[in-house]
Amino acid sequence: MLQNLPSTLSPEERQSMLAAIIDTSDDTIISKTLQGVITSWNKSAERMFGYTEAEAVGQHISLIIPKDRLNEEDLIIRQVSQGTKIDHFETVRLAKSGKEVLISLSVSPIHDANGKVIGASKIARDIADKTVASERQAKLAAIVDSSDDTILSKTLEGIITSWNKAAEKMFGYTEHEIIGKHISTLIPEERIREEDYIIGKIKQGNKVDHFETYRRHKNGKLIPISLSVSPIIIDGQIIGAAKIARDVTVEVEAKKEAERLYQEIKSLNSKKDEFIGLASHELKTPLTSISAYLQILDRVITEEKPKMFLTKTLQQVSKLSSLVNDLLDVSKIESGQLHLTKTHVNIREVLDDAIQLLEHSNTTHRIKVHSDGIQLTINADAHRIEQALVNLMTNAIKYSPKADVIEVSLHHENDQVIIGIKDYGIGISEDKLKHVFGRFYRAEDDPNISGLGIGLYLTHQIIQRHEGKIWAESKPGEGSTFWVSLPAEV
């Protein structure tokens, strides 16, 4: 170093300049005798080891050497004494605080004017960060290589730069075969444009998540994959992309099977609805005829016992007609053919008509009405709203066999007509309450209670088609209340 200084300088000037260079160096520079006594100690040495120049100069070099590494000093002195330089010797030294410092050490012999080795000059560099980075890189490399997911990287130009074992397994190419090749090696021709889209996103610094596509195996087979791509950024610059690919063959096959089953069920359901509609329509005509003939007989038969049997028959025919009509309505709903004829109707009049209809056919329950007396008008199909209310009151009677009353309330609240139908029957458990408006669902499987489980479904559909809401509140053994809310016309 001294020989490289300008020759025009005096020895004193050259020495001063050399001292300044050493003192301002970012590297730790120390000199010592062959006996290990420290003779110089720069500012970087102070920062690295914590000792000031005054504290270190004159001390033995073992001041900063851990006890288990003292034999290294003997090796270093032996080689330096022979005039041999030691380059980039990685070791550990000890700071004043007791902290171990990982360093890279270069040691050169110091010669006197006669060429005799009289000491050693040491340059030390802290390599803790470098070591941590190397360890981290090694760990990451091990994780990538042992991952079950395919992990590869490429440049922004599409050149593959890394390729893990899972990638070999997925695509059939070895690392040697694929690195340096363009990523299009794996992309089917009809999907080449996807690469432009992905690179475009990466260049903007965006990540592409779970992009489902197909890539090609070495043998030509197409593989369905889910692809996630992230930008590789170094010093703020995007230099490439890292890709993680997962084979989703099982998921794709499961989706295809689910779609196939869905279409099959949809087809069967359509055929079932078609059959229900056709059967209901065909049943309706003979039932109408039977009912008409029975009504004629009812007018001509006067004997008490035959009259009683005839009345019961008419009641059963009426029930059967109602079931057939409900099935027809279900068919219309499923085919989107349930048409409404809306007019401005008085909801109290519709409710009264529904109550009167039930009072003629029901002898077991009284219907009590609670109303705030306000005349409320709604835009509705009066026949369908009456049908919905009759269904709710019929259910209330049906499911409260030990009671003798149901309560109906009607009031106005926040531009809504609120109707409540309360019974004191068997009630509905909480887990079944959320299913009561489902098609063909029966909350209680009681053979003594008739029905197909479509009354509440129809009611729910009718109320929904009037932009209304319907819900139920119930406790087993305490009865149920069904609520209907419909938009009011003020």
C-alpha positions in Angstrom: 0.0 0.0 0.0 2.9 2.4 0.9 4.5 1.7 -2.5 1.4 2.9 -4.3 1.5 6.4 -2.8 2.9 9.2 -5.0 6.7 9.2 -5.0 6.9 13.0 -4.7 5.7 12.8 -1.1 8.2 12.8 1.8 8.3 9.7 4.0 6.5 11.7 6.7 3.7 12.8 4.3 3.4 9.3 2.9 3.1 7.9 6.5 0.4 10.5 7.4 -1.6 9.7 4.2 -1.4 6.0 4.9 -2.6 6.5 8.5 -5.5 8.6 7.3 -6.5 5.9 4.8 -6.4 3.2 7.4 -8.3 5.3 9.9 -11.1 6.0 7.5 -11.4 2.5 6.1 -14.8 0.7 6.5 -12.7 -2.5 7.1 -11.2 -3.3 10.4 -7.4 -3.0 10.1 -5.1 -4.2 13.0 -1.4 -4.8 13.2 0.5 -6.9 15.7 3.9 -8.3 16.5 4.9 -11.9 15.9 4.3 -12.3 19.6 0.7 -11.3 19.2 0.9 -7.8 20.8 -1.5 -5.3 19.1 0.4 -2.3 17.6 -2.3 -0.5 15.7 -6.1 -0.3 15.9 -8.3 1.7 13.5 -11.8 3.3 14.0 -13.5 0.3 12.3 -11.8 -2.0 14.8 -13.3 0.2 17.6 -16.8 -0.2 16.0 -16.5 -3.9 15.4 -15.0 -5.0 18.8 -16.0 -2.1 21.1 -12.5 -1.5 22.4 -10.9 2.0 21.9 -7.4 2.3 20.5 -6.1 3.1 24.0 -7.7 0.0 25.4 -6.5 -2.4 22.6 -2.9 -1.2 21.6 -0.3 -3.0 23.8 -2.7 -5.9 24.6 -2.3 -9.4 23.3 -4.4 -10.3 20.3 -6.1 -13.0 22.4 -8.1 -10.1 23.8 -10.6 -10.7 20.9 -10.1 -14.4 20.4 -12.6 -16.9 22.0 -10.8 -19.5 24.1 -11.8 -22.4 21.9 -10.2 -20.7 18.9 -6.8 -19.7 20.4 -5.1 -22.4 18.4 -6.0 -20.5 15.2 -3.6 -17.7 16.3 -0.7 -20.2 16.4 -1.5 -21.3 12.9 -1.8 -17.7 11.6 1.5 -16.6 13.2 3.3 -19.7 11.9 2.2 -19.0 8.3 2.8 -15.3 8.5 6.3 -15.9 10.0 7.1 -17.9 6.8 6.0 -14.9 4.7 2.7 -16.5 3.6 -0.5 -14.4 3.3 -3.8 -15.7 4.6 -6.8 -14.8 2.5 -10.5 -14.8 3.5 -10.2 -17.0 6.6 -13.7 -17.2 8.0 -13.8 -17.4 11.8 -15.3 -15.9 15.0 -13.9 -13.2 17.2 -15.1 -11.7 20.5 -16.3 -8.1 21.1 -15.8 -6.3 24.4 -19.5 -6.9 25.2 -19.0 -10.7 24.9 -20.8 -10.9 21.6 -19.3 -13.2 19.0 -18.6 -11.5 15.7 -18.5 -13.6 12.5 -15.6 -12.3 10.3 -13.7 -12.9 7.1 -10.0 -12.4 7.9 -7.0 -11.6 5.6 -3.5 -11.5 7.2 -0.3 -10.2 5.5 3.2 -10.3 6.9 4.9 -7.0 7.7 8.6 -6.8 6.6 11.3 -4.5 7.9 13.8 -2.7 5.6 15.8 -5.8 5.3 12.8 -8.0 4.3 12.5 -9.7 7.6 9.0 -10.5 8.9 8.5 -8.5 12.0 4.7 -8.6 12.4 1.3 -9.0 10.8 -1.4 -6.8 9.3 -5.0 -8.0 9.7 -8.0 -6.9 7.7 -11.3 -8.1 9.1 -14.8 -7.8 7.6 -18.1 -8.6 9.4 -19.8 -11.3 7.3 -22.8 -12.0 9.7 -25.3 -10.5 7.2 -23.7 -12.4 4.3 -23.8 -15.6 6.3 -27.4 -15.1 7.4 -28.4 -14.4 3.8 -26.5 -17.5 2.6 -28.2 -19.6 5.2 -31.6 -18.2 4.3 -31.0 -18.7 0.7 -30.0 -22.3 1.3 -33.1 -22.9 3.5 -35.3 -21.4 0.8 -33.6 -23.5 -1.9 -34.2 -26.6 0.2 -37.9 -25.7 0.8 -38.4 -25.0 -2.9 -36.7 -28.3 -4.0 -38.7 -30.4 -1.5 -42.1 -28.7 -2.2 -44.9 -30.8 -3.5 -45.9 -27.8 -5.6 -44.3 -27.0 -8.9 -42.1 -23.9 -8.4 -40.2 -22.3 -11.3 -38.8 -18.9 -12.2 -38.4 -17.1 -15.4 -37.1 -13.8 -16.8 -39.5 -11.1 -18.1 -38.6 -12.4 -21.6 -40.0 -15.8 -20.6 -36.7 -17.7 -20.2 -36.9 -20.4 -17.5 -34.2 -19.8 -14.8 -35.1 -22.3 -12.1 -37.0 -25.6 -11.9 -37.7 -27.8 -8.8 -38.2 -31.5 -8.5 -42.0 -31.2 -8.4 -41.8 -29.4 -11.8 -39.8 -32.3 -13.2 -42.5 -34.7 -11.9 -45.4 -32.6 -13.3 -44.0 -31.8 -16.7 -41.5 -34.6 -17.4 -38.5 -32.3 -18.2 -35.4 -32.5 -16.1 -33.8 -29.3 -14.8 -31.0 -29.8 -17.4 -33.4 -30.1 -20.3 -35.6 -27.1 -19.4 -33.5 -24.3 -17.9 -32.7 -21.8 -20.6 -35.7 -22.7 -22.7 -38.7 -20.4 -23.2 -41.8 -20.9 -21.0 -43.8 -21.5 -24.2 -42.3 -25.0 -24.2 -45.0 -25.8 -21.7 -47.9 -23.7 -23.1 -50.4 -25.1 -25.6 -50.5 -23.0 -28.8 -54.1 -21.9 -28.2 -53.1 -20.5 -24.8 -50.0 -18.6 -25.8 -51.8 -15.3 -25.2 -52.1 -16.1 -21.6 -48.4 -15.5 -21.2 -48.7 -12.0 -22.5 -51.5 -11.3 -19.9 -49.4 -12.8 -17.1 -46.2 -10.9 -18.0 -48.2 -7.7 -18.4 -49.5 -8.1 -14.8 -46.0 -9.0 -13.5 -44.4 -5.9 -15.2 -47.0 -3.8 -13.3 -45.9 -5.3 -10.0 -49.1 -7.3 -9.6 -49.5 -10.9 -8.5 -51.7 -13.4 -10.4 -53.5 -15.7 -8.0 -55.1 -19.1 -8.7 -55.2 -18.7 -12.5 -56.8 -21.9 -13.8 -55.4 -23.1 -17.1 -53.8 -26.0 -19.0 -50.1 -26.7 -19.6 -48.4 -29.4 -21.7 -46.4 -32.3 -20.4 -43.3 -33.4 -22.3 -45.3 -36.3 -23.7 -47.9 -33.9 -25.1 -50.6 -34.6 -22.5 -52.5 -31.5 -21.3 -52.5 -30.9 -17.5 -55.1 -28.7 -15.8 -53.3 -26.5 -13.3 -53.9 -23.7 -10.8 -51.2 -21.1 -11.3 -50.0 -18.3 -9.0 -47.3 -15.9 -10.3 -45.4 -13.2 -8.4 -42.9 -10.6 -9.5 -39.2 -11.1 -8.6 -37.9 -7.7 -7.4 -34.3 -6.9 -6.8 -33.2 -3.3 -5.7 -36.7 -2.1 -6.6 -36.5 -3.5 -10.2 -38.8 -6.3 -11.5 -36.4 -8.7 -13.1 -38.6 -11.8 -13.5 -41.4 -13.9 -12.2 -41.8 -16.8 -9.8 -44.5 -19.4 -10.6 -46.2 -21.9 -8.3 -48.4 -24.5 -10.2 -50.6 -27.1 -8.7 -52.1 -30.0 -10.6 -55.9 -29.7 -10.3 -56.9 -32.7 -12.3 -58.9 -34.2 -9.4 -60.7 -30.9 -8.8 -61.5 -30.5 -12.5 -62.8 -34.0 -12.8 -64.9 -33.5 -9.6 -66.4 -30.3 -11.1 -67.2 -32.1 -14.3 -68.9 -34.9 -12.4 -70.8 -32.4 -10.3 -71.9 -30.6 -13.4 -73.0 -33.9 -15.0 -74.9 -34.9 -11.9 -76.5 -31.4 -11.7 -77.7 -31.5 -15.3 -79.0 -35.1 -14.7 -80.9 -34.0 -11.6 -82.1 -30.9 -13.4 -83.4 -33.1 -16.2 -85.1 -35.5 -13.8 -86.6 -32.6 -11.8 -87.9 -31.1 -15.0 -89.5 -34.4 -16.0 -90.9 -34.8 -12.6 -92.5 -31.3 -12.7 -93.8 -32.0 -16.1 -95.4 -35.3 -14.9 -96.9 -33.5 -11.8 -98.4 -30.8 -14.0 -99.7 -33.3 -16.6 -101.1 -35.7 -13.9 -102.7 -32.9 -11.9 -104.3 -31.5 -15.1 -105.6 -35.0 -16.0 -106.9 -35.5 -12.5 -108.7 -32.2 -12.3 -111.2 -33.0 -15.1 -112.6 -36.3 -13.5 -112.6 -34.7 -10.1 -114.7 -31.8 -11.3 -117.2 -34.3 -12.8 -117.3 -36.4 -9.7 -117.9 -33.3 -7.5 -120.7 -32.2 -9.8 -122.4 -35.6 -9.8 -122.1 -35.8 -6.0 -123.7 -32.3 -5.6 -126.6 -33.4 -7.8 -127.0 -36.5 -5.6 -126.8 -34.3 -2.5 -129.9 -32.4 -3.7 -132.0 -35.5 -4.5 -131.1 -37.8 -1.6 -133.0 -37.1 1.6 -132.4 -40.2 3.7 -130.2 -39.4 6.7 -127.6 -42.1 6.5 -126.9 -41.9 2.8 -126.9 -38.1 3.1 -124.2 -38.4 5.8 -122.0 -40.6 3.6 -122.5 -38.3 0.7 -121.5 -35.3 2.7 -118.3 -37.0 3.9 -117.5 -38.0 0.3 -118.0 -34.5 -0.9 -115.6 -33.3 1.8 -112.9 -35.8 0.7 -113.4 -34.9 -2.9 -112.9 -31.2 -1.9 -109.7 -32.1 -0.1 -108.5 -34.0 -3.1 -109.3 -31.1 -5.4 -107.4 -28.8 -3.2 -104.3 -31.1 -3.3 -104.6 -31.3 -7.1 -104.9 -27.5 -7.4 -101.8 -27.1 -5.2 -99.8 -29.5 -7.3 -100.8 -27.6 -10.4 -99.7 -24.4 -8.8 -96.3 -25.9 -7.9 -95.9 -27.0 -11.5 -96.8 -23.4 -12.7 -94.2 -21.9 -10.2 -91.4 -24.3 -11.4 -92.2 -23.5 -15.0 -92.5 -19.8 -14.4 -96.2 -19.8 -15.4 -97.8 -18.7 -12.2 -99.3 -15.4 -13.4 -100.6 -12.7 -11.0 -103.5 -10.3 -11.8 -102.8 -7.4 -9.5 -105.4 -4.8 -8.6 -105.9 -2.3 -5.7 -107.5 -4.5 -3.0 -108.7 -3.9 0.5 -106.6 -6.3 2.6 -109.2 -6.5 5.4 -111.8 -7.6 2.9 -109.5 -10.3 1.5 -108.8 -11.5 5.1 -112.5 -11.6 5.9 -113.3 -13.7 2.8 -110.6 -16.2 3.8 -111.9 -16.4 7.3 -115.5 -16.9 6.1 -114.4 -19.7 3.7 -112.7 -21.5 6.6 -115.6 -21.0 9.0 -118.0 -22.9 6.6 -115.7 -25.9 6.4 -114.2 -25.9 9.9 -116.1 -26.8 13.1 -113.3 -27.3 15.6 -111.7 -23.9 15.9 -112.8 -20.3 16.4 -111.0 -17.6 14.6 -110.4 -14.4 16.6 -109.4 -11.3 14.7 -107.4 -8.4 16.1 -107.1 -5.3 13.9 -106.3 -1.6 14.4 -109.3 -0.8 12.2 -107.4 1.1 9.6 -108.6 0.5 6.0 -105.4 -0.7 4.1 -105.0 -1.1 0.4 -102.4 -3.2 -1.3 -101.6 -3.9 -5.0 -102.1 -7.6 -5.2 -103.8 -10.6 -6.8 -106.7 -10.9 -4.3 -107.3 -14.6 -5.2 -103.7 -15.6 -4.6 -103.4 -13.6 -1.3 -106.6 -15.2 -0.1 -105.1 -18.6 -1.1 -102.0 -17.8 1.0 -104.0 -16.8 4.0 -106.3 -19.8 3.8 -103.2 -22.1 3.7 -101.8 -20.4 6.8 -105.0 -20.6 8.8 -105.6 -24.2 7.6 -102.2 -25.2 8.8 -102.8 -23.4 12.2 -106.0 -25.5 12.6 -104.3 -28.7 11.4 -101.3 -28.4 13.8 -103.3 -27.5 16.9 -105.6 -30.4 17.2 -106.0 -30.0 21.0 -106.8 -26.3 20.9 -110.1 -24.6 19.8 -108.9 -21.2 18.7 -106.5 -19.5 16.3 -105.8 -15.8 16.4 -105.4 -13.5 13.4 -103.9 -10.0 13.7 -103.8 -7.2 11.1 -102.0 -3.9 11.5 -100.0 -1.2 9.7 -96.3 -0.6 10.4 -93.8 1.4 8.4 -95.7 1.3 5.1 -96.2 -2.4 5.5 -99.3 -4.5 6.1 -98.5 -7.0 8.9 -100.7 -10.1 9.2 -100.1 -12.6 12.0 -101.7 -16.1 12.4 -101.1 -17.7 15.7 -102.0 -21.2 16.9 -101.7 -23.0 20.2 -100.6 -26.3 18.8 -97.6 -28.6 18.8 -95.1 -26.0 17.6 -92.0 -26.4 15.5 -88.4 -27.1 16.7 -85.8 -24.5 15.9 -83.8 -26.8 13.6 -86.9 -27.5 11.4 -88.2 -23.9 11.5 -85.8 -22.7 8.7 -87.0 -25.5 6.4 -90.8 -25.1 6.7 -91.1 -23.1 3.5 -89.4 -25.8 1.4 -91.2 -27.7 -1.2 -92.7 -31.0 0.1 -91.2 -30.4 3.5 -93.3 -31.5 6.5 -92.2 -30.2 9.9 -93.9 -33.1 11.7 -94.1 -36.5 10.2 -97.4 -37.4 11.9 -99.6 -39.9 10.0 -102.7 -38.3 11.6 -102.0 -35.0 9.9 -102.6 -35.0 6.2 -100.9 -33.0 3.5 -98.0 -33.1 1.0 -96.0 -30.3 2.5 -96.6 -27.9 -0.3 -99.0 -25.4 1.3 -96.3 -23.3 3.0 -94.1 -23.5 -0.1 -96.9 -22.1 -2.3 -97.7 -19.4 0.4 -94.0 -18.4 0.5 -93.9 -18.2 -3.4 -97.1 -16.1 -3.5 -95.9 -13.6 -0.9 -92.5 -13.3 -2.5 -94.1 -12.5 -5.9 -95.9 -9.7 -4.1 -92.6 -8.2 -2.9 -93.5 -9.3 0.6 -91.9 -11.3 3.4 -93.0 -14.3 5.4 -91.5 -15.8 8.5 -92.4 -18.0 11.5 -91.8 -17.9 15.2 -92.4 -21.1 17.2 -91.6 -23.1 20.3 -92.4 -26.8 20.6 -95.5 -27.3 22.8 -96.4 -23.6 22.8 -97.7 -23.1 19.3 -96.5 -21.1 16.2 -97.1 -17.7 14.7 -96.7 -17.1 11.0 -96.1 -13.5 9.9 -96.8 -11.9 6.5 -95.5 -8.5 5.5 -96.8 -6.8 2.4 -96.2 -3.3 0.9 -99.1 -1.0 1.7 -100.6 1.7 -0.5 -101.0 4.8 1.6 
